[in-house]
Amino acid sequence: LVMQAVKRSILAMVGEGRPMSLKELPGAFERQWGTVFEKSRLSLQDLGDLASLLTLFPQCFVVDGAGPTVTVMPGGVKLTPPKEEAALALWQRSMSLQPKKLFDCVDLYQDNLEKSRAKILVITEAARKELEDEAKVAEAKT
C-alpha cells in the first residue's frame, strides 16, 4: 500500500514519465497523504536505501542514480509485490530499524531487579548467620 501511495505521490507531483528528485519524495508524500513518510517502516536510512527500494519494483519505477531521480513508467503499469525473499528481507530490516519503546525494556528491568534482590538476600543471610555465630561464640565465653 505504501509503495502505491509513493507511486501516486510521484504522479501527482510530476506526472507520468517525468523524473522527480528522490529528495523531494518524502515531502511530496507527506503533502499528498497528510502523514509522515515513515522511513524506518520502509527499511530506509538514506536516499540510497530509497533508491534501492524503488528498484525492487522495476515494472513501475525507473531510478536514475546520477540525479538521483525516480520516474514512474508510462502506461499505468500495475504495481505488484516484490518476490517473497525480498519482501522477507525488507520486513526483517524494518523490524530491526524500529525505534525501541520505553515499555519494551520493562521485562529486562524487572528481571535485573529480581536478580539484584536475590543477591541482596544472599548477602543479608550470610551477614545474619555470621552475627549469630559471633553471638554464640561470645555467649560460650561467658
N, C-alpha and C positions, 0 to 999 in steps of 0.2 A: 504494500500500500504506500509506503513512504517513497519508494522509487517511482511509483506512478505519480505521486504528488510532485516529486522532483521534475519529472518529465513535463507535467502541466505548468510548473513554475517557469521552466525554461521557455516553453511555448508562449506563455503569457508575456514574458519579458522581451524576447527577441524574435519569436516566430519560428516556424519550421525551416530547417536548413541553414539557419544563420548562427554563427558562433556566439557563445556567451562566455565571459571570463569566469573561471571557477571561483575567483574571489567574490564575485557578485552573487553567486548561487545561494549561500546561506541567507543573505539579506532579502533576496527576491522570494525565497521560500517563506520566510517569516512574514513578509508583507502580503503575500498571496493567501497564506493559510492562517495567519494570526497566532501562530505558535512557533516556539523556538525550534530551530534546526538542530536536533539533538545528535551531536557528533559522536558521543560515547555509545549511544544505542546503535549507531550505524558502524561502529568499529573504526572511527576516524580520529586521527590525531593531527593531521595536517592536510594540505591541499594534495599532496602526493597520494595519500590514502583515499581521498575523494576521487581523484583521477582513476586510481586502481579499481575502486568500487564501480565506477561508471563503465569501465572496460569489461566488467563481468556481464554486461548487457549489450553486446556488440550489435544486436539486431535493432537496437533502439538509439544508442548513443555513440557518437564518434568523438574521441578525446584527442586533442592535439596538445602534446606535452610541451611544445615550444611556447605556447601562449601563457599559461595553459588555458585552453578553452574547451568547451563542450558544445556539440551540435546535436540536435535531435534529428534522426534520419527522416527524410521526407517520405511521404506516403502513408502516414498514420500507422506505422508498424506497431503491432501489439507487443506490449512488454510482458515477457514471460519470466518465471522464477529462474534463478541460477541452478546449475547442477547441484545434486544433493551434497557432494563433497564440499563444494564451495559454500553452500548455504550453512553447512555444519561448522565449517571453519569460521565463517562470519559470526555465527551465533556464539561460539566459544570465545572468540576475541571480544565480542560485545560484552559478554558476561565479565570478562577479566578487566575491562575498562570501566565498568560501572563504579561510581563513587561508593565508598563504604559508608554505611549509615551508622550513626551512633548506637542504635539498638542492636546492631549486628554483633557488637562487642560485649553485650551483657552476659552471655553464656561464658565467655572466656574470663570475664571479670569475676563472675560467681565461682567458677572452678578454681581460680587463683586464690580467691578469698577463703574457700574451704580448705585448700592446701595450707595456707598460712595459719588458719585456725588450728588445723591438726598439728602443725609444727609447734605452735604455742602450747597446745595441750600436752604434748610430749615433754617439752621443756619444763612446764609447770609441774607435771607429775614427777619428773626427775628431781626437781628442787624440793618438792614436798617430801619425797622419800628420803632425800639427803638430810633434811631438817629432822625428820622422825628418827633417823639413825643417830644423828648427833644428840638428840634429846635422850635416847635410850642409853647412849654411852655416858652422858652426863649424869643420868639417874643411877646408873650402875656404879659410878664413882662415889656417890653419896651414900 
